[in-house]
Amino acid sequence: MTKRSEFLDAARARRVAVPGFVIQALERPGHEPTIRVGFTCSKKVGNAVARNRAKRRLRAVARHNLPQFGQPGFDYVLIGRAGVTAARPFVDLAQDMRKALTKLHDGAST
């Protein structure tokens, strides 16, 4: 996802907060068989170096987990958290991702 309008659409969708990040998921009309993903970190996360590190970690977690646990036809936005996303162990971020996707697709949203 690259357009601001796509991120704004996802912001009105279901969301789940887990310790490492917040994830938003929007089912696209038309049921395209692809999974699209976007990443964002506000200035609360830190300076540019900290924000880029947090986004790199979120990209890695998404790359490993979305093909297995994500659903085709969905847009996902991962939002980094200040002081947590960049410092949390990768194994814990991966568990957070699986837990969040399970909550989103089982209908339990927060």
N, C-alpha and C positions, 0 to 999 in steps of 0.2 A: 504494500500500500504506500502510495506516495502523495496523494492529494489530500489537502486539508479537509475537504468535504467528506472524504471517506473516513477520516479520523473522527469527525464530528458525528457522522451517522453511527459509528461504533460507540461513541460516548453515550448515546441514548439507549444502548442495548443492555443485555444482561452483563453483570460484572461480579467477580469474586475477588476478595482480598485475601491473600495468603501472606505469611510473614516476609517472603522475599520480594514480592511485587503484587501489583493488581493486574488482573486480566479482564478484558472486555471481549464479548463475542457477539457477533451479529450474523444472522443467517441471511445470505443474499438471495433476493428473488431471482428466479430463473434456474436455480439449482445447478450452477456451474460446478463441475467436478474438481475444482481446485481449492486449495487452502491458501488464503492470503493472510499475511501477517505484517504488522507495523510495530515500531518500538518508539517509545518516547520517555524522556527524563527531563523534568523541570529543573530550573536553577536551584531548587531546594536540595537536589541531590549533590550539588557541589559545583566546582569549576568545570571547564570544558574537559579536562583530563578525566575527572571523576565520572562525568556524564557519559563520555565515550566508553570508559571501562565498563560501566554498568550496562550500557547498550550492547557491547560485545558479549558480555556474559549472558544477557537475555537472548541474543541471537543464537548462541551456542546451545542454550537450553531448549529453545524452540526447534532448532535443527534436529536435535536428538529425540524430542518427544512428540512434536506435532504430527509427523507421519504415522505414528502408532496410535496416539490418543486423540488427535484432532479429528474433526468430521469434515468431509468435503462440502463445499458450498458455504463455508463460514469465513468471515473476516475476524481475525484476532488482533487485539492491540495489547501489548505488554507495557506496563508503566512501571518504571523503576522507583524504588523507595530510597529516601535519603539515609545514608549510613548503613544500609542493610544489603541492597542488591550487589554492590561491589565487594562486600566483605563476607557475605554468607558462603559457606562451602558449596561447591558445585553439586555435590550429592544431595544436599538439602534443597537447593534450587530446583533440581530435577524432581524431587519428591513433591515440592510445592506445585510444580507444573502439572504433574499427574493428578494430584488432589484437586486442583482448581478445574481442570478439564472434566474430571469426573463429576464434580458439583454442577458445572455448567450444563453438561449434557444429560444429567439425570433430572434436570428441572429444578434443582435446589439452587437458587441464586441469592446473593446477598446484596 
